[in-house]
Amino acid sequence: MRGWSRLGALLLGLGCWLGSTPAWAASPPPAVTAKAALLESADGRILFTHNAHARVPIASVTKLMTLYLAVRAIERGRVQLSDRVPVSEEAYRVSGSQIWLEPGERLTVDELLKAIAVGSANDAAYALGEYLSGSESAFVAAMNRTAERLGMRNTHFQNPHGLHHPQHYASAWDLGILARHAVHHPLLLHYTAMWQDRSLRNGKGGKLWLINQNRLLRTYPGTDGLKTGYTSEAGFCLVATARRDHTRLIAVVLGEPTSQARFEDAAALLSWGFENYRTVPVVKAGAGLGQVRVERGVLSQVEAVARHPVAVTVPREGPAQVKTRVELLPKVQAPVREGQRLGTLTVEVGGKVERTVPLVARQAVAPLNLGELFIKSWGRLLGARAG
């Protein structure tokens, strides 16, 4: 890699053999009745696919993107959970599953997130989308931009709730990508893990009882999301995630013939994945992986870190040699932005590149002002003469 300083094969305590048995293969995956399906690990290893790139209707699984955009807006400080969202006439008119919003009514962002994640409320998704982007059309445009940015090549949204439209679709592969990003947001999982809620008003002086249709939250250990969906065109759909120890898996089943089938297929895929694979932590989020020299900065060096935890999923049994390699820029010029890319972490499993992760600056480094630059240069000159 031209212009980069190699730190060589940096073995972060992982250059060991994880098992030493002869050649090993996973047991056969379960058969599914879904039109399209996928099983993957949260670090992006694809474990099973069936018709995974087909464009199919996805019903209320759409709301996973709505939740994702809302949580990102909260994390960036654009909106607060306590913000009161006005209900428009358009939101009031949305059909299907709903919490019966009234025009002019104001619910908090927190309440709308519960209504979407637990109650799958179409009117709540519409109202929140309007609040986040100013209009439904602007929010749908943001959904499609995000899908493109994430690499969801077989996805197109027409609304924030999932009511059927011939140009509203996604693939199991793409929903796996979205879910993989979603599970890294604890606030999103907080809402999708709720199996019931009785905190919302019902308009009659009482409280609505919202019950999550994701039955795995109650029946499959470790499940904490993500979203169900159903229309007559889409069939029964589910994007589910569960975690055991360090291993988090994501199952996508679309176009199932019955509600029972989606839960049975998703549970079977998850169980097969947990039985045959495990996830090995590689680097913790924020772990220092080297220093890069800073020219003309108030600091002479800046530390390179991984922004998120890095892990790899490997067969539960059999050889899987995990090695890491760090490559950093030899130097950067001040100013340096916090999060500025400084290099790359490459993770190899059994000699094959499994993941490539950007390394970024832990902190910002301001440039020296003219006075500081003069003093520093003068000090170097005096030191050179003294030598």
KAQUI-V659989 format. One record per residue. RES is the residue in one small letter. BURIAL is + if it has 24 or more other C-alpha atoms within 12 Angstrom, else -. Layout:
BEGIN
RES;BURIAL / RES;BURIAL
END
This chain:
BEGIN
m;- / r;- / g;- / w;- / s;- / r;- / l;- / g;- / a;- / l;- / l;- / l;+ / g;- / l;+ / g;- / c;- / w;- / l;- / g;- / s;- / t;- / p;- / a;- / w;- / a;- / a;- / s;- / p;- / p;+ / p;+ / a;- / v;+ / t;+ / a;+ / k;+ / a;+ / a;+ / l;+ / l;+ / e;+ / s;+ / a;+ / d;+ / g;+ / r;+ / i;+ / l;+ / f;+ / t;+ / h;+ / n;+ / a;+ / h;+ / a;+ / r;+ / v;+ / p;+ / i;+ / a;+ / s;+ / v;+ / t;+ / k;+ / l;+ / m;+ / t;+ / l;+ / y;+ / l;+ / a;+ / v;+ / r;+ / a;+ / i;- / e;- / r;- / g;- / r;- / v;- / q;- / l;+ / s;- / d;- / r;- / v;+ / p;+ / v;+ / s;+ / e;- / e;+ / a;+ / y;+ / r;- / v;+ / s;- / g;+ / s;+ / q;+ / i;+ / w;+ / l;+ / e;+ / p;- / g;- / e;- / r;+ / l;+ / t;+ / v;+ / d;+ / e;+ / l;+ / l;+ / k;+ / a;+ / i;+ / a;+ / v;+ / g;+ / s;+ / a;+ / n;+ / d;+ / a;+ / a;+ / y;+ / a;+ / l;+ / g;+ / e;+ / y;+ / l;+ / s;+ / g;- / s;- / e;+ / s;- / a;- / f;+ / v;+ / a;+ / a;+ / m;+ / n;+ / r;- / t;+ / a;+ / e;- / r;- / l;+ / g;- / m;+ / r;+ / n;+ / t;+ / h;+ / f;+ / q;+ / n;+ / p;+ / h;+ / g;+ / l;+ / h;+ / h;- / p;- / q;- / h;+ / y;+ / a;+ / s;+ / a;+ / w;+ / d;+ / l;+ / g;+ / i;+ / l;+ / a;+ / r;+ / h;+ / a;+ / v;+ / h;+ / h;+ / p;- / l;+ / l;+ / l;+ / h;+ / y;+ / t;+ / a;+ / m;+ / w;+ / q;+ / d;+ / r;- / s;- / l;+ / r;+ / n;- / g;- / k;- / g;- / g;- / k;- / l;+ / w;- / l;+ / i;+ / n;+ / q;+ / n;+ / r;+ / l;+ / l;+ / r;- / t;- / y;+ / p;- / g;+ / t;+ / d;+ / g;+ / l;+ / k;+ / t;+ / g;+ / y;+ / t;+ / s;- / e;+ / a;+ / g;+ / f;+ / c;+ / l;+ / v;+ / a;+ / t;+ / a;+ / r;+ / r;+ / d;- / h;+ / t;+ / r;+ / l;+ / i;+ / a;+ / v;+ / v;+ / l;+ / g;+ / e;+ / p;+ / t;+ / s;+ / q;- / a;+ / r;+ / f;+ / e;+ / d;+ / a;+ / a;+ / a;+ / l;+ / l;+ / s;+ / w;+ / g;+ / f;+ / e;- / n;+ / y;+ / r;+ / t;+ / v;+ / p;+ / v;+ / v;+ / k;- / a;- / g;- / a;- / g;+ / l;+ / g;+ / q;+ / v;+ / r;+ / v;+ / e;+ / r;+ / g;+ / v;+ / l;+ / s;+ / q;+ / v;+ / e;+ / a;+ / v;+ / a;+ / r;+ / h;+ / p;+ / v;+ / a;+ / v;+ / t;+ / v;+ / p;+ / r;+ / e;+ / g;- / p;- / a;+ / q;+ / v;+ / k;+ / t;+ / r;+ / v;+ / e;+ / l;+ / l;+ / p;+ / k;+ / v;+ / q;+ / a;+ / p;+ / v;+ / r;- / e;- / g;- / q;+ / r;+ / l;+ / g;+ / t;+ / l;+ / t;+ / v;+ / e;+ / v;+ / g;- / g;- / k;- / v;- / e;+ / r;+ / t;+ / v;+ / p;+ / l;+ / v;+ / a;+ / r;+ / q;+ / a;+ / v;+ / a;- / p;- / l;- / n;- / l;- / g;- / e;- / l;- / f;- / i;- / k;- / s;- / w;- / g;- / r;- / l;- / l;- / g;- / a;- / r;- / a;- / g;-
END
